[in-house]
Amino acid sequence: MTVTTPWAAMTGRLELGKDAPFNLAGRIEATRSDPIPISATLDVQGRLAAIGFRFDAQASGMTMMASGEAAPFARVRLPRLLVAGQGLDPRLFAADAPAADLAFSGVFEGQPGETGWPGGSTRIVCRSPTSPARWWVTAYGPISARWRSIWAQPDS
């Protein structure tokens, strides 16, 4: 199947078993050339009640990935999520933004009784291309609530 959207051209396939446990497998690929070239892939597999996924994207020296499990019928709908990216330059999104080289990673795990996004930890690292100074922020706790602890300091 091929789909064209205002954001990207996409191709993909999705297979869903007709009987329980409704096995699921699929892949969607997206590409765009303007304003910056982007390519992305989403792979899904598992059963309808527990869908494993992996998303990879690349654009202008930036890379990003997300993987985990979605459980649409369970109490914890996003039991596992891992995200990471590097080479993010804010100027690609806003011309008057400062130059920076951002990287991030996060590990999140849903818990029964949580609302919103699962809790976990994330780390954001920034290195300015014009300065050898680096800083990072590490945060813990549910995304939907205030993070319990945040540290920002120069990298040595």
N, C-alpha and C positions, 0 to 999 in steps of 0.2 A: 504494500500500500504506500502511496506517495501523497503527501499533503503539503500545500504551500500556505504559509501564514504571513502576516505582515512582519514577523520577526525573523523567520528562517524557513528554509525548505527542509522538509522532514520525510524520511522513509522509515518504514518499520514493519514489524510483524508481531502478532500476539496470538498465542495459542492457549486456550482454556479448555480443560477436560470437561466432558459433559456429565460425568458422574463424580460423586464425592470420593476423594477429598478435593476435587476440582483443581488438578495440577495446572500450574501456570508457568509459561515461559514466553519471553519476548525480548525484543531489542528495538529501540528507536534511535535513529541517528539524525542529527540536525546540523545544518551548515548555513553560514551567512557570510557574505563578502563585504558588505558596507554597513556601517561606517568603519568597523574594524572586522577583519576575518575572524570568525568563530566556528569552532566545531565542538559538538557534544554528543555523547552516547549515554543512553540509559538502558541497562540490562535488568530484567526482572526474572525471577524464578522461584519456585516453591509451590505452595498451595494457596488457594484464595484466602484462607484464614491466617496464613503466615507468609507474607510476600517478602522475599529477599530482594534487595535492589543495590545497584551500583551505578553512580552517575559520574562521568568524567567530562571535563570541558577544558578547552584550550583557546586562548585568544591573545594575540600580541605579546607573547612572553609570559602571559598569566596562565596558571593551571589551577584547577579546582577539582576536588573529588568529594563525593558523599556516598556512604554505603551504610546499610543497616537492614532493619526488618520492620515492616509495617504489618500490624495485626488489626484490620478494620473492624472485626467483630469482638475483640477482646476488651477487658477493662483497661489494659494498658495498650493504647493503639500504636505507640512508637516505642517498642521495648529497647531498641538499640539504634544508635546513630553515631557515626564517625564522620567528621568533616575535616577537610584540610585544603589549603590553597597557598600559593606563593606567587611572587612577582606582580602583585596587585599595585597598580599605579593610579591614585585618585584622579590624576589629570585626564585619564581616558574617559572618565565619567563626568567631570566638570572641568572645563578648560582653565578656570582661575584657581583651582585647588593647588595646594603645595605639592611639590614633587616628593614622592616617597616610594619605598619598596616594602610593601606589607606582606606578611605571611601570617597564617592562622592555622590552628588545629583545635579540634574539640572532640570530646568523647562524652556521650550522653546516654543515660539509661533510664527508661521509664520505670516508675514505681507505682504500685496500686494506690489509689487515692489522690494522685496528682491530677491537677487540671492544667490544661495548656501543654506547653512543651516539657519534655523530660528534664530532670536535673542532671548535672554533670560538671565538667570542667572545660575551660577553653583557654587558649594562650594566643595572644596576638603579639607579633614582633614587628617593629618598624625600624628600617635603616634608611636614613636620608641619603640620597645619592650625592649630596653636596657636603655631607658631614660624616666623619667616622663614628659619631655617637649612635648608639642603638638604644631602644627602649622596648620594654615588653609589659604586657598586662596579663595577669593570670587571674581567672575568676572561677569560683565554685558556687554551685547551688542551682535551683530551678531557674530556667530562663524566664518563666512567667512571673517570677517574684524578683525582688531586689537580690542581687548577688551578695552573698554573705561576706566575702573577703575579696578585696581588689588590691593588687600591688602594681606600682609603676616605678621603674627605676632604670638608670642607665645600665647597659650591658657592659661588662668589662672584659 
